[in-house]
Amino acid sequence: MTVTNVIEVKGVWKSFKTVQAVKGIDLRIPKGEFVAILGPNGAGKTTLVEMIEGIQKPDAGEITIMGKKWKGNENELHGIIGLSLQETRFIDKLRVTETLNLFAAFFGLGRTRVDEIINIVGLEEKRTSYVVNLSGGQRQRLAIGISLLNNPAILLLDEPTTGLDPNARREIWDILQNLKEESKTSMILTTHYMEEAENLCDYIVIMDNGNILKEGTLQELLEEDSVEKIVEFTADHIPVNKIIYSGDSSFSVYPGETKEKGFVRLNNFETQLPAFMSFMKENNITIKHMECRRKTLDDLFVSLTGRTINE
């Protein structure tokens, strides 16, 4: 039997006491595709991935991996999945090679594969270092190395770069880009970094409050509202969430990255931009800088939820 979707999630629900973490989600992951599940903290990303991993059981719905359910197929499925959890704890007084040898033994793998992994994740100079002496980025590279030991058909990474500095994050991206180019591994990556999803993944699923809000390729997501323009500006103060009326339509002012930055989303540039400028003048708000830029995933998230992904 040929399996085109390596993972299928059908009508899955999951709650914890009074919190409905996942609400009737359907999701399909094709073979060889890198998929980002993008959303803020509390969106349900980790719960969804833990159900796919077999760590959590759905309250309702069905999950199949390579056409098989977890129950009764645990050993087989564990052998084809590589995973890195949101937080990985190691034995501090083991060296890098010793840690990898320990996990390699679970799969009956030897030193040759350990040496390959050390090279893949760029830890050659740290192979004899104790884990306790690794930086955060190096520890995360080690975690990804462990997830790749068994040459997994499916790789599940839960926010692998959270808390890392930009250089360490880029190093993780390079490892995953090389994997994408050199293997047929399918990957699910949960993240709240827009740039991470854009750079690494073929397909993006946007989640919030346990629901999938939108999904598609980056091009599909950003071109769906292609007439929309984003005008970003800097001013002495920002009239956040103020509604501006222009003819038969209206639009809002959204907060930017700092307290002096904001942006507006314009569907009709010719009529709404003058309305925006008049509004600012009438409210004695001085614009220091303004530019029109391309739409981003963050803009899309704001349009779907009314807030930025990190709020």
C-alpha positions, 0 to 999 in steps of 0.5 A, a space after each residue: 500500500 502506498 501512503 501519500 500522507 505520512 500523518 493524518 489527523 482527523 477530527 481530533 479533540 483534547 482537553 485538560 480539565 476546563 481548558 479545551 486545548 485542541 478543537 476538532 482539528 484535521 491535518 494531513 502531512 504529505 511525504 517529504 514535506 516540511 510543515 510549520 505549525 505556527 501560533 502563540 503560546 497556548 495555541 495548542 501546538 504542543 498538545 497537537 504534536 504530543 498526540 501525534 507523537 503518542 505521548 498524549 491520547 486524543 479525547 476524540 478523533 483519530 491519528 494515523 502515522 504511515 497509515 497505522 494507529 499508535 495502539 498495537 504499532 508502538 515499536 514500529 512507529 517509534 522506529 521511524 519517528 525522531 523527536 525533540 521535545 520543547 525542553 530536553 534534559 541531559 545527564 550533565 556529567 556525560 560527554 557529548 559522544 557518551 550521550 549520543 552513544 547512549 541513545 544510539 544503543 536504543 536503536 542498535 546503532 554504533 559509533 559510525 552513526 554517532 560520528 555522522 551525527 556529530 558532523 551533521 550537527 556541527 559538534 566536532 569540537 565539543 565531542 569530548 565536552 561534558 553536556 553541562 558545559 555546552 551553550 544553549 545552542 549547542 545543547 539544542 543541536 545535540 537534541 536534534 542530533 539525537 532525534 536524527 540518529 535513527 534516520 527518521 522518516 518523520 521528524 517532530 520538533 517542538 519549538 527547537 529554537 525558543 530562547 536561543 540567540 539569533 546566531 544559534 537559531 541560524 545554526 539550527 536552521 542550517 542543520 534543518 535546511 541541509 536535512 531537507 535537501 539531502 533526505 526524504 524526511 517529513 517534518 513537523 515544526 512547531 514555532 512562534 517565529 514567523 521567519 522560522 516558518 517562512 525559511 524552513 517550511 513548504 507548508 504553514 498551519 496557523 493555530 490559535 486557541 486550539 483551532 487551525 485558522 488558516 493553512 497553505 504554502 507561504 505564497 498562498 497565505 500571503 497572496 490570498 489578500 494580495 490587494 492589501 497594502 501594509 503601511 508602517 509608520 513611526 510617530 510621536 505616539 500611536 493611536 492603537 486600535 483606533 478605527 478610521 472610516 474611509 467612505 464605505 469602509 473602515 480600518 484600524 491602527 495596530 501597534 508595531 514592534 516598539 511604542 513609537 511604531 504602528 501600522 495600518 492595513 489598506 485594502 484601497 490604497 488610493 482612498 484609505 491612505 488620505 483618510 489615514 493622513 487626515 486622521 493623524 493630522 486631526 489628532 495632532 499626531 506627527 508622523 516621523 517616518 512611513 513606508 509601504 512594505 510587503 505583507 508578512 505572516 505576522 500581518 496575516 496573524 493580526 488580520 485573523 486574530 486582532 493581535 500579534 503572535 507574541 501578545 
